Amino acid sequence: MKVILLTDVNDVWIKSDDNKYIEITNDFFIKHNISIKLVEKADREIFLKLKKQVRKGKISYKKLMELYFKSIDAKNYRKLVREYFQFEKKIVRKWLKLVPYAKEVLMELKRSGIKIIAISDYIKPSKERKWELDTLGIGKYFDKIYTSHDLRKEKPEALKLFRPKRKELMIFLGHEDDEMVCKKYGLITIGLKNLNADYTIKSLKELPGIIKKLMKET
């Protein structure tokens, strides 16, 4: 039987420090003589307003950032977008970190022949999420990486796309309550610190044991 682990990314394998991200990006704006008050205004009126549309792939991340910087500096916004994208590439390791045991557990799962598919609600395309995971040293362990931006659906709706086929054991690993509804699509759920799943784990290091147990029982 083919065993597939469909898994969330944020707060499962990686942690994002949003306060650190704001602190670092503020340095970018200050360096370019951009008022933080203007940035906060753009955050409210552009980013937060359009974020959900971008996560569902209705507009591109690039378009979002063009609108964002245009509201800050209409004359130089294209140049600012290019420079910001380059800047973002340099700061990944400063605001994204691996969860304890992430690399070791992924390595063990791959050695067991388990196919691992990542699904992430994210404003960027799947290739950008892959690049970030590669930078953190774990991208190679995922057979496929999808973002809601490319799927044009957020979880839990996007989980309908991964109903198991015949002779497939499809396991979903997540941490949010609403994601556990994928039980009704035929997925077995494992919740990281979530009691609404079929199985609950407190740490990633418990994951291989649970999956081995499921493989024996199926």
Buried (B, 14 or more C-beta within 10 A) or exposed (E): EEBBBBBBBBBBBBBBEEEBBBEBBBEBBEEBEBEEEEBEEBBEEBBEEBEEEBBBBEBBBEBBBBBBBBBBBEEBBEEBBEBBEEBBEEBBEEBBBBBEBBBEBBEBBBEEEBBBBBBBBBBBBBEBBBBBBBEBEBBEBBEEBBBBBBBEBBBBBBBEEBEBEEEBBBBBBBBBEEBBBBBEBEBBBBBBEBEBBBBBBEEBBBBBEBBBEBBEEE
